[in-house]
Amino acid sequence: MFGLEYAMAAHLFLQASSDQIACPTQKSARVDVRWRSETIKYDNTKTTADLNNRDIDSENPYGVHVSTDVGGLMTGKMEYKSGIQVSSIRYPTAKVACFWIDKVVVDVVIDPTIQIASEHQKGTCEYDAILEHEHKHVAIDRKVVTDYLERLRMAAAMAVQKVGMVGPKPDSTSEEYKKKMSDYVSAQVKAVADKMYADRTARQKAFDNKDEYDRVSAKCAKKSDSDAQ
C-alpha cells in the first residue's frame, strides 16, 4: 500500500506542478517581408513561331479569330517563400512546454526574362519597340509585388497574434503544436500570395490591350514611312 500511495502522491504532485505553470507573456514577433528582382535576362534566339507557341498570361485583345504578333514575350517566375521560427520554453519537472512564434520571414522574388523574336535584331526599330513593351511588363510585376508587401506583412503579423502563446502542453506533443502554429501562419500568408498572383495575371492581361498593340506596331510603321520619303 505504501508503494501505491507514494506513486499516487507523486502523480498528484506532477499534476499540480503542471497546473500551476503559467506561460510567459508572448514576446513581439519579428515579421520581415522582403522582395527583390533579379537582373533581367534577355533572349533573342527564338523565332516568332517559337514565341507564339508559348503559353502566356495575356489574352488576345483582338479576339480569338485575329492573329497577333508583338514579337516579344516577358517570362519569369514570381515566387515567395516563408520561414517561421517557433520558440519554446520547457519545464522539465512538469514535462510541459510553452510555444510562441518568434520570427516570420517572407521573401518574394521576381526573375524576369525578356524574349524578343530573332527576326528582330538589336539596333532595329522593331527590337527597341518590343523591348520597351516588355520592360513595361516587368515594371507591372514589380509594382504588383510592392503593392502587396504590406498586405503580406499584415497577414503574417495578424496570424502570429492570433496564434499567441500556446501552452503549457505536454512535451510529447511539442512537434505537433509547432507544426500547427507554423502551418496556420503559412496558410494566412499563402492566401494573400494567391491574391497577388491573381492580381498579377489580371494586370498583365489589362496591359496587353488593343491600343498598346497598335501603339507598338505603329511606332516602326511611322519610321518606315519617314525613311521611304
HELIX and SHEET records of a PDB file:
HELIX    1   1 PHE A    2  GLN A   20  1                                  19    
HELIX    2   2 THR A   48  ASN A   52  1                                   5    
HELIX    3   3 CYS A  125  VAL A  163  1                                  39    
HELIX    4   4 ASP A  171  THR A  173  5                                   3    
HELIX    5   5 SER A  174  PHE A  207  1                                  34    
HELIX    6   6 LYS A  210  ALA A  228  1                                  19    
SHEET    1   A 3 ARG A  30  SER A  37  0                                        
SHEET    2   A 3 VAL A  96  ILE A 116  1                                        
SHEET    3   A 3 LYS A  41  ASP A  43  1                                        
SHEET    1   B 3 ARG A  30  SER A  37  0                                        
SHEET    2   B 3 VAL A  96  ILE A 116  1                                        
SHEET    3   B 3 GLY A  72  TYR A  91 -1                                        
SHEET    1   C 3 ARG A  30  SER A  37  0                                        
SHEET    2   C 3 VAL A  96  ILE A 116  1                                        
SHEET    3   C 3 VAL A 166  PRO A 170 -1                                        
END                                                                             
